[in-house]
Structure formats: C-alpha cells, structure tokens
C-alpha cells in the first residue's frame, strides 16, 4: 500500500491468544497491523491452557473471585507499544484511559465480570466503562448478542455503539475425501483443551447415544471424537466398532486432516461456540447442531446443515442466569434424550441422502469463500470500525 501508513492495534486477549485469533491476526484489515502487548504472558497462558487441572482450579475459584475483572484491571499496568492507536480487547473490559474496541465474540455479557453472580457488584462499573468515550465500539459476531446486551443492561444509548461483524475465515483450498462406502461423523469438544468439561457442554454424551443407535441401523458409519472423554462414557463405548477417541491435543495439521476426511460435523452444543462453525464450513462440511442461542445465525437449517430442537436449554434475557444455575449443571451429567432423538432423525436423513449432505457442504463452503463468513467481508467492516475509532 504505497503512501499509506500502517496503524498499530494492540491485540489484548484476556487469558491467551487462541489458535483462531493467532491465525486471524495474520490477515488484519488493510492499513492496520496487530501486535501483542508482550509475548511472555501469552506463552505462559498458552502452556497452562494445556493442563487439565488449570480448568478445574478456574471453575472452583470462579464462584468466589471475579477473575475476569481482576485480570482485566491488571492489564492496565502492562506496558504497550508507544505507537499504538487502539486496543482490541477480546471479551474483557479495559481500564486504561485510551481508545479501545471490545470484541465480545458470541459470549453473553456476564463473561466480562465473571458471571451473573457479580452483576450487583459490578453493574455500575460495567455501564461506566462500556458507555465511556474511550470504548469506541462493541463488536459481536451475532445479532442475538447485540440484542441481549442492550436489553439486559437497559442502556439504549449502547445500541449505536454495538455492531455485528460476523467472524471471517480465509478461503481454504482443500481436497475433500468423499467416500461412498463409509460416512464419518466428527465431534470436537475442543481441538487443544484437555478437559472433559467441553465434552459435556458440546453435547458429547448425546452424540455417543445417537451413534450407538445409528450404528445398529447402518453398517457404514464411523465416529471420531476429539475430546477428553469421561470414564463412564468410555465404558459405554466398550466393544463398539468404528469409534475413534482422540484425547491427545492435535496439531493444526492433524486437526485439519480430521475435518478433511469427515462427512458430517455433529455438535449438539448447549451454547453457541463461535468461530468453530465458520471454520468447519471452510472444509465443506454440513453441520448438525442444536437450535439454541445464536446457532441458527451460523447454520442455516436445510442449507448449510440441520438444527435439532433443544427445549431444555432455552435462552432469553429473562433467564440469563440459567447457565449458572444448579439445574443447568445437573443437566450436564444427564443425557438429553430429546436431543438424541433429534440427532438420530437428522443424521439418518444425511446418511441416506449423500447428495444432499454434499450440497449442504458446498453451500457451507460458499458462505466462507464469498458469503457473510468470508475474511474479506469481515475485514471490510473492521476497517470501517478502526478508521472511525482512530480518527476521533
């Protein structure tokens, strides 16, 4: 870009820079570059993220300490590059008196303060920081998040500050492995996190139960599970043919191979996981997931995948604390049989109609290559946001 100076934006994740964001940072909007404030903390948190006990400690301490607020406040004292023009904060508040943009991803706003349990203590702080002129823009990847933030906080003046920018993925040139003799189902709790927590939240038990039933109907099925799996589920699968469980952390190349050789991505999650769906779509895979929260914004039923109704995990501004309630945590240890039935129905249809599932996969890839999940369209919107935020 001859004659155009490059503006520096500090990329500031709360805990660690995920693979998704590190990859995205290689393709910033035109005229901008992202930098990390310090490589050491990112390296430390990246190493800790591979330890299962870290997540247990976090879960145990969360009810007693507002860890996101504490960590965000400590970020205030970290030295930043002198020539930066903006802070790009990922799902955390910024206490510095300088311009910043908040990327909320698909998260519900209580993540900023450690959960609804702390809302009465930090509501004023939350409103103060988000309505501050230093907070130039609040970005959501989903319309549902924008509606929820404005409705729950009761500040209509935030409506103009919140903008939806769908997550973008670069066009992926891959050679898909399509077989007529086998249908591979792929479930990923997490690509690189060693804990069974994601297995429960992402619907792993329901996937297993649905597969056991489908495996009795069809003799051409395979199931690959990339997740840590609870011992009782392993026992449930004992002796079952055509099941692969990958509990080790996979490299990006290994994970790519799993996506490339899969036929259907099955993911009956209890919440919207964010970037994973555009990533899956970039491989030309149809997605079968639940209809909760904002999943329908990512997966178009009948076009890029199929949605399974989950009546037990409804979400609205009126029951925002559902995901912190005892009933929700109890439900994680139980099999949702309504979802299992829905999975069996939807997966049976795709198994028996290979042309339909391949067409859905092609539609999904098109959404990434040239549709609303393309990196080009994402960066066009981000550049407008950054231009305005750095010109004030």
N, C-alpha and C positions, 0 to 999 in steps of 0.2 A: 504494500500500500504506500506508494510513493507520496511523500509530502504529508502524510498523516501520522501524528504521534500516537504511540500506544499508551493507553491509560492502564494503570495498575490497580487491580482489585484484590483485596486480601480475602482469600477463601478461608473461612473460620468454622470448621465443624465443631460440634460440642465435645464429642469424645474422640472420634477417629475419622479419618478420611476413608470412606468405603471405596471398594473397587469401582463401583458405579460412578462416584464422583471423581475419582482419580482419572478414570477414563474420559469422563466428560470434560475435565479441565484441559485436556489436550486439544479441545475444539471450542475455544471461547468465541464469543461474538466478535465480529470484525471490529478492529480498533481497540481491543482490550486484551489483557493477559491476567491470569490468575496466579497468585503466589500464596504459599503457605506462610503463616507467621513465623514458624520455627519447625525444622524437621524433627527435632528430638521428641517433643511431646507426641507427635503423630506416630513416630516409630515405637515409642513406649506403649501407647494405647493400642497400636496395631498388634504388638506382641501379646499384650494382656487379653486382647479380644479372642485369642486362640485358646484361652484357658477356660474350661467349663466352670471352674469354681468362681471366676470373676462374676458371672451372671447370677450365681446363687447369692453371692455377697450383695450384689446390687439389689436383687429382689428382696432380700431380708432387710436391707437398710432403707429402702425407699419409703416405707410407711413412717419412718421416724426422722428422715432428713430430706429436705427439698434439694436433692443433689443437682438437678439442672440449674437451679438458681445460684447455688454456691459455686458451681463450676463456671457459669457464665460471668459471675462477678469477678472471679479470679482472672478471667481472660482480660479484664480491664488493665491489669498490671503487666501483661506480656508486651514486650517491645514489638513494634510493627515497622515495616519498611517506611522510610521517610517520604517516599514519593507516591504513596498510595492515594487513590482518590475516593475509595469506597470500601466498606466492609460488607462481605457477603456471608451472612450468618445462617448456618443450616440448623433450623429447629431450636434456636436458643436466643435469648434476649441479649442485648448489647448495652452495657452501662457506660460506654465511652461517649463523650460529647462531640461526636463527629458523625458524618453521614454513614448510614448503614441500610442494607436491604435484608429483609428476613425471608428466607426460603422455608416455608412450612411443609414442603413435600405433600404427603397425604395425611399428615398427622392431625389429630384433634388438638385443639389449642391447650388443653391442660398439660400436655407434654412440656410446655415451657416452664411450668412451675412444679413439676413432679407429680401431677395428678390432681383430681378434683378435691382431694382431702385438704389441699393447701389453698383453695380458692379464697376462703375468707381471710386468710393472712396476706395474700399477695394480689388480690384483685386490684387494689388501687395502684400498686406498683406496675402491674401488667397494663392497665389502662394508661398510666402515665408514660411508660416507655413506648407503647405502640402508637399513641397519639402525638408523641413528641415530633417536632420538625426534623429531628435527626433521623428518625425512622422514615425513610423516603418511600418505601414500598413494601408491601407484604405479598409474597408470591405463594400461590397454592397451585398444585398440579391438578386440582379437581374443583369443580363448581360446588360440590357438597361441602367442602371445607370452607370456602368463602361464605356460603350461606350460614353455616354453623357459627363461625367466628363472630359475624355481625349480629346474629340473633342472640347468642348466648351472652355476649358482653354488653349488648344493649347500646352500642355506640354507632349510630347510623353514619356519623362522620367518618368512620373507618371504611365504609363501603367503597368510597372512591380511592382509598389507599390500597385496597386488596385487589390483586389482579391474578387471573388464572393463566398460567403458562404450562401447557402440557409438556410432560417430560419427553425429551427427544433422544433418538438413537440414530447413530450413523448407519448408512446403508451397509448391509453385510453381504458380501459375495461368498456364498457357501454352496457346496454341492450336497443337496439333501439325499439321504439314504432312504429310498422308498421301497419297501418290500411288500409283496402280495401274500407271502406265507406267514408273516408274523405282524402283530400290532404291538408296539412298545408304548406302554404308559409310563410317564415320568412324573414323579413327585419330588419336589425340592423344598425341604423345610428351610434350609439356608445353605448357600454354597460354601461358606467358610466359617460358620459359627458352631462350635462343638457343644451343643446343649440340646436336651430333649424338649426344652420349652417351645421351640419353633415347631417341632413335630406336632405338639398339641394345638398350638394356635393356628397352624396352617391346615389343620384337618387331616393329619396323618392317620388317625385311627379310623376315620370314615373311609379313607382311601383303601386301607387294608381290608376292611369289612366288605367294601364294594368289590374289590378284586377277588376275594375268596368266593363270592357268589358268581361273579362273571367267569372265573376260572373253571367253574363247574359247567358252564354253558358253552364256553368256547375253548378249543384246544390250540389256538394260535396266539395266545396272549403272553406278554412279558410285562413285569412291573419292576422298575428301578426306583429305589428310594435313596435320595441323597439327604441324609439326616441322621442324627443320633436317634436311636430307637429305644424306647423303654423295654425293660426285660420281659414284661408280661406280653407285649406285642410280639417280641421275638419268639416267645414261646407259642403264641397264637399262630405264627407262620411256620413253625417247625414242621418239616416234611412237605411243605408246599413247593411245588415245582415252579420254575420260571420267575423267581423273585431274586433280585439282587439288592443287597443293602450296603450302601457306601457310607460308612460312618467317618472315614478319614476326610480331612479337608482336601478339596480338589483344587488343583491349579486352574487358571483360566482356560488353558488348553484342554485339560481333562473335562472340565465342565462343558466347554463348547462341544466336545465330542458327544457328550450325553444328549445335548439338545439337538445336535445334528442328526443323530440316529433315532430320535424319538418320533412317534406318530401323533401322540396326544399329550398335552401337558394338563395334568389333573391336579387341582389346587383348591379344595373346598374351604378356603380360609374363613376365619371369623372376623376379619377386618381387611381393609384394602391395603395390600402390601407395597404399593407404589411402583418403583421403577422395574420390578421384576416382570410385569406384564408386557410393556413395550420391548424389553429385552427378549422375552420368549417369542414375541411376534416377529422380531427381526430374523428368527430362524425359520419362519414359515410354519409355525405350529398353531393348530387350533387349541383354544383354552377352555377347559371346563371348570368353572368356579361357582361360588355362591353369589346370590343377588344382593348381598348386604352392602351397607355404606356406599361407596362410590364405585364398586366393581363394574357396574353397568356403564360407567363412563369410559372404562378401558376396554371391556369386552362387549361387543355388540352382539346380542343374542341372535343366533341364526346366521350371522355374517362372518364374525371372526372367532366364534366359539359358542358355547352354550352355558346358560346360567341355571343353577339349581336353587330352588327356593329354600331359604332357611328361616322358618318362622320363630325360632327360639332365640335368635340373635339380632333382633330388630334394634335399630339405632335411630335416635332423633334427638334434637336439642332438649327434649323433656326428660330423656333418660341418659344423659351424658355420662353419668357415673356408673352405668351398667357394667362397663368393662373393669371396674374396680370393686364390684360388689361380690359378696360371698357366693351368690348364686352363679355368677359367671365363672368364678374359679372352680366351683364344684363341677360345672358343666364340662370343664376341660378334661376331667378324668372319666367322663362318660361318653359313650358312643351316641351320636345324634342319628337315630335310625331314620328319621325323615330325610335327612341329607343323604344317608346311604341309599335309600330307595331312589332318590332323585339322581344320584350318581349312576346307579345301575341302569336306570332308564336312558339317561343322556349318553352314557358311554356305549351302551348296547347299540344305539342308533348310529353312532360314529363308527363303531366296529363293523357294522353290517353295511355301511354306505361309504366305502373308501373314497369315491369320487367327491362326495360332499365334504368329508373332512379335509381332503387335499385342497378343495376350492376354498374352504374356510382358512386354511393355512396360507394360501396365496393372497386372500383378502387381507389377512393379518399383516403379512409382509409388506403389502402395498401401503398400509397405514403408516408403516415405519419409513419406507422408502420415499414416499411422496405425500403422505397424508398428515394428520394432525400430530403424529408422534415422530415426525422427521426432525433431525437435528437442525436442519436449515430453518424450518419454521420456528422452532424453539429459540434459536439464536436471533432471528429477526425480532421477535418480541422482547427478548432480553436486551438487545442492543437499544431499543427504544426506551426501555426502563432505565438502563445505565446512563444513556445520554441525558435523560431528564434529571436523574438523581445527581449526576456530577456537574450539571450546569447551574444548579441553584446556589 
